[in-house]
Amino acid sequence: MCIYFPSQLSKENKKFVYNVVREGGRAKDFELAIQWLIDAGLVHRVARVSKPVMPLKVYEDFSVFKLYLLDVGLLGALSNTPAATLLMPNNMEEGKGMYTENYVCTQLAASIDQSLFYYSRDTSKLEVDFIIQQETQIVPIEVKAEENLQSKSLKTILQNNAEMRGVRFSMSGYREQERMTNVPLYGAGVYFTKD
C-alpha cells in the first residue's frame, strides 16, 4: 500500500483517499494495514481538525487524515525520483512541495510532544499544512518549498483568529513578521523544542 503515498501527497487535496488504493476501497478494508504502518513507525498519521481552536483533539476528524512517510528518502525511493533531481536545480514543481511537507512533518513529529494535525474547511480550498497546540496557543504552520511566500490559507486563518501567531517554514531566512515567523527549512526540527 505504501506505493500510493507519493501519488496521494502530490494531489492538491492531500487527504488519504481509500479509493485510490483500490477502486471501491473503504476505511474498513485498510484500517488495520494503516494502523500496522503507524505502529511500526513507518508513517505519520496527521488528522484533520474541523476547527482551529483549543483543545484541538476535541475537533479531530478521525475519517480525514494524511499519511506521511517516516523518511523523505523512502518517499524518493517509492516515487522513483532520482536523488539528482532533488539535489540539483531543476523545474520540478509539485514534487518539491510533497517532499518539503513530508520533511517538515518528520521534523515536527520528532521534536514536539503533542499530536500533529492539519486544518481545512469543509466548504473551501483553505488548508493549513499543520496545526499544533503549544501550551495555551494554537499555532498554524505553513510549509513552502521555495522562497515564494504567498500563503493565502495561513493569511486567512490569522485574519480570522486575532490571538494566533503563525509559523512558516520555507527556503527564506529567519524573520519575524507581523503575526508570523518565517523559519528556514533547516530549523524545522528545532524551532518548537524547549531549551
ZAVEX-353832 format. One record per residue (C-alpha): y, x negated, z; residue number from 1; residue in three letters. Coordinates in Angstrom, 2 decimals. Example, Ala and Ser with C-alpha at 12.3 -4.5 7.8 and 13.67 -1.06 7.14 Angstrom:
2
[[-4.50,-12.30,7.80],1,'ALA']
[[-1.06,-13.67,7.14],2,'SER']
END
This chain:
195
[[0.00,0.00,0.00],1,'MET']
[[2.38,-2.95,0.55],2,'CYS']
[[2.86,-3.35,-3.19],3,'ILE']
[[5.04,-0.26,-3.14],4,'TYR']
[[7.64,-1.68,-0.73],5,'PHE']
[[9.65,-3.57,-3.37],6,'PRO']
[[9.85,-0.55,-5.67],7,'SER']
[[10.90,1.70,-2.81],8,'GLN']
[[13.51,-0.73,-1.46],9,'LEU']
[[15.09,-1.15,-4.89],10,'SER']
[[15.98,2.54,-5.19],11,'LYS']
[[19.40,3.98,-4.45],12,'GLU']
[[17.82,6.19,-1.79],13,'ASN']
[[15.66,3.70,0.09],14,'LYS']
[[13.76,6.06,2.37],15,'LYS']
[[9.99,5.79,2.19],16,'PHE']
[[8.53,8.30,-0.28],17,'VAL']
[[4.80,9.00,0.03],18,'TYR']
[[4.63,10.48,-3.46],19,'ASN']
[[5.50,7.05,-4.91],20,'VAL']
[[2.39,5.54,-3.33],21,'VAL']
[[0.14,8.26,-4.69],22,'ARG']
[[1.06,11.39,-6.60],23,'GLU']
[[0.88,14.29,-4.19],24,'GLY']
[[0.83,11.84,-1.26],25,'GLY']
[[1.81,13.21,2.14],26,'ARG']
[[2.54,11.76,5.55],27,'ALA']
[[-0.88,12.66,6.92],28,'LYS']
[[-2.51,10.61,4.15],29,'ASP']
[[-0.70,7.40,5.08],30,'PHE']
[[0.47,7.63,8.69],31,'GLU']
[[-2.48,5.66,10.10],32,'LEU']
[[-2.12,2.90,7.49],33,'ALA']
[[1.63,2.65,8.13],34,'ILE']
[[1.08,2.56,11.89],35,'GLN']
[[-1.50,-0.20,11.42],36,'TRP']
[[1.03,-2.25,9.41],37,'LEU']
[[3.63,-1.73,12.16],38,'ILE']
[[1.18,-2.59,14.95],39,'ASP']
[[0.08,-5.71,13.06],40,'ALA']
[[3.72,-6.80,12.87],41,'GLY']
[[3.74,-6.83,9.07],42,'LEU']
[[6.51,-4.26,8.64],43,'VAL']
[[9.52,-2.96,10.50],44,'HIS']
[[9.98,0.82,10.57],45,'ARG']
[[13.63,1.87,10.60],46,'VAL']
[[14.00,5.58,11.28],47,'ALA']
[[16.91,7.73,10.19],48,'ARG']
[[19.21,9.31,12.74],49,'VAL']
[[20.85,12.61,11.89],50,'SER']
[[23.97,11.90,13.97],51,'LYS']
[[25.66,8.61,14.81],52,'PRO']
[[26.11,9.48,18.49],53,'VAL']
[[24.61,8.34,21.76],54,'MET']
[[21.77,8.28,22.55],55,'PRO']
[[20.55,7.51,19.04],56,'LEU']
[[16.90,8.04,19.97],57,'LYS']
[[17.59,11.75,20.54],58,'VAL']
[[18.73,12.13,16.91],59,'TYR']
[[15.80,10.24,15.37],60,'GLU']
[[14.26,11.98,12.38],61,'ASP']
[[10.59,10.99,12.50],62,'PHE']
[[9.90,12.20,8.99],63,'SER']
[[12.50,9.99,7.27],64,'VAL']
[[12.33,6.21,7.53],65,'PHE']
[[12.47,2.91,5.68],66,'LYS']
[[9.88,0.17,5.82],67,'LEU']
[[10.90,-3.48,5.62],68,'TYR']
[[8.52,-6.39,5.29],69,'LEU']
[[8.22,-8.93,8.09],70,'LEU']
[[9.47,-11.70,5.83],71,'ASP']
[[11.56,-11.91,2.67],72,'VAL']
[[9.07,-14.45,1.30],73,'GLY']
[[6.40,-11.76,1.38],74,'LEU']
[[8.80,-9.41,-0.37],75,'LEU']
[[9.32,-12.02,-3.08],76,'GLY']
[[5.58,-12.51,-3.49],77,'ALA']
[[4.87,-8.77,-3.64],78,'LEU']
[[7.62,-8.21,-6.20],79,'SER']
[[6.60,-11.25,-8.28],80,'ASN']
[[10.09,-12.71,-8.01],81,'THR']
[[10.17,-16.44,-8.76],82,'PRO']
[[11.83,-18.46,-5.99],83,'ALA']
[[14.24,-19.99,-8.52],84,'ALA']
[[15.57,-16.50,-9.26],85,'THR']
[[16.58,-16.12,-5.63],86,'LEU']
[[17.88,-19.65,-5.12],87,'LEU']
[[19.84,-20.24,-8.32],88,'MET']
[[22.93,-18.39,-9.55],89,'PRO']
[[21.97,-15.53,-11.86],90,'ASN']
[[22.82,-11.96,-12.65],91,'ASN']
[[20.05,-10.34,-10.60],92,'MET']
[[21.69,-7.14,-9.39],93,'GLU']
[[19.59,-4.65,-7.44],94,'GLU']
[[17.16,-7.23,-6.15],95,'GLY']
[[19.81,-9.17,-4.25],96,'LYS']
[[20.66,-6.11,-2.18],97,'GLY']
[[16.98,-5.43,-1.48],98,'MET']
[[16.33,-8.98,-0.30],99,'TYR']
[[19.54,-9.17,1.70],100,'THR']
[[18.89,-5.89,3.51],101,'GLU']
[[15.32,-6.96,4.28],102,'ASN']
[[16.59,-10.33,5.57],103,'TYR']
[[19.15,-8.71,7.89],104,'VAL']
[[16.52,-6.27,9.15],105,'CYS']
[[14.18,-9.10,10.13],106,'THR']
[[17.01,-10.98,11.84],107,'GLN']
[[18.18,-7.93,13.79],108,'LEU']
[[14.63,-6.92,14.77],109,'ALA']
[[14.08,-10.40,16.21],110,'ALA']
[[17.38,-10.60,18.08],111,'SER']
[[18.04,-7.19,19.64],112,'ILE']
[[16.10,-5.41,22.36],113,'ASP']
[[16.51,-1.86,21.07],114,'GLN']
[[15.41,0.22,18.13],115,'SER']
[[16.97,-0.20,14.73],116,'LEU']
[[17.96,2.96,12.89],117,'PHE']
[[19.87,3.86,9.78],118,'TYR']
[[22.20,6.79,9.29],119,'TYR']
[[22.58,9.12,6.38],120,'SER']
[[23.82,12.63,5.90],121,'ARG']
[[21.54,15.30,4.51],122,'ASP']
[[24.20,16.61,2.17],123,'THR']
[[25.75,13.47,0.66],124,'SER']
[[25.08,9.93,-0.51],125,'LYS']
[[26.70,8.48,2.61],126,'LEU']
[[24.29,5.97,4.10],127,'GLU']
[[24.86,3.20,6.61],128,'VAL']
[[22.23,0.45,6.29],129,'ASP']
[[21.61,0.06,10.03],130,'PHE']
[[22.93,1.58,13.22],131,'ILE']
[[22.24,0.42,16.76],132,'ILE']
[[23.12,1.43,20.27],133,'GLN']
[[24.56,-1.53,22.12],134,'GLN']
[[25.03,-0.56,25.76],135,'GLU']
[[27.58,2.28,25.61],136,'THR']
[[28.63,1.71,21.98],137,'GLN']
[[27.18,2.87,18.68],138,'ILE']
[[27.51,0.10,16.08],139,'VAL']
[[27.19,0.92,12.36],140,'PRO']
[[26.08,-2.07,10.28],141,'ILE']
[[26.59,-2.57,6.57],142,'GLU']
[[24.84,-5.27,4.52],143,'VAL']
[[26.35,-6.77,1.38],144,'LYS']
[[24.59,-9.32,-0.82],145,'ALA']
[[27.80,-10.73,-2.29],146,'GLU']
[[31.46,-11.03,-1.41],147,'GLU']
[[32.24,-7.59,-2.85],148,'ASN']
[[33.03,-6.00,0.47],149,'LEU']
[[33.66,-2.43,-0.64],150,'GLN']
[[31.76,-0.20,1.73],151,'SER']
[[32.58,3.47,1.34],152,'LYS']
[[29.89,4.63,3.76],153,'SER']
[[30.95,2.29,6.57],154,'LEU']
[[34.61,3.12,5.99],155,'LYS']
[[33.84,6.85,6.16],156,'THR']
[[31.79,6.65,9.36],157,'ILE']
[[34.53,4.58,11.03],158,'LEU']
[[37.22,7.05,9.94],159,'GLN']
[[35.21,9.94,11.40],160,'ASN']
[[34.39,8.17,14.69],161,'ASN']
[[37.52,6.63,16.23],162,'ALA']
[[35.58,4.96,19.07],163,'GLU']
[[33.30,2.95,16.76],164,'MET']
[[33.68,-0.62,15.61],165,'ARG']
[[31.52,-1.66,12.65],166,'GLY']
[[29.82,-4.86,11.59],167,'VAL']
[[29.35,-6.01,8.02],168,'ARG']
[[27.02,-8.87,7.10],169,'PHE']
[[27.97,-10.48,3.78],170,'SER']
[[28.47,-13.73,1.88],171,'MET']
[[32.09,-13.73,3.01],172,'SER']
[[33.27,-15.75,6.01],173,'GLY']
[[33.68,-14.53,9.58],174,'TYR']
[[36.75,-12.40,10.16],175,'ARG']
[[37.95,-9.66,12.43],176,'GLU']
[[39.41,-6.69,10.64],177,'GLN']
[[41.00,-3.52,11.91],178,'GLU']
[[37.84,-1.80,13.18],179,'ARG']
[[35.20,-4.05,11.71],180,'MET']
[[33.89,-7.57,12.00],181,'THR']
[[32.63,-9.39,8.92],182,'ASN']
[[29.85,-11.81,9.79],183,'VAL']
[[28.36,-14.30,7.31],184,'PRO']
[[24.73,-13.54,6.49],185,'LEU']
[[23.56,-16.70,8.23],186,'TYR']
[[24.87,-15.24,11.51],187,'GLY']
[[22.76,-12.08,11.35],188,'ALA']
[[20.17,-13.41,13.78],189,'GLY']
[[22.62,-14.44,16.48],190,'VAL']
[[25.57,-12.06,16.28],191,'TYR']
[[24.14,-9.48,18.71],192,'PHE']
[[22.39,-11.89,21.06],193,'THR']
[[23.83,-12.34,24.51],194,'LYS']
[[24.94,-15.74,25.79],195,'ASP']
END
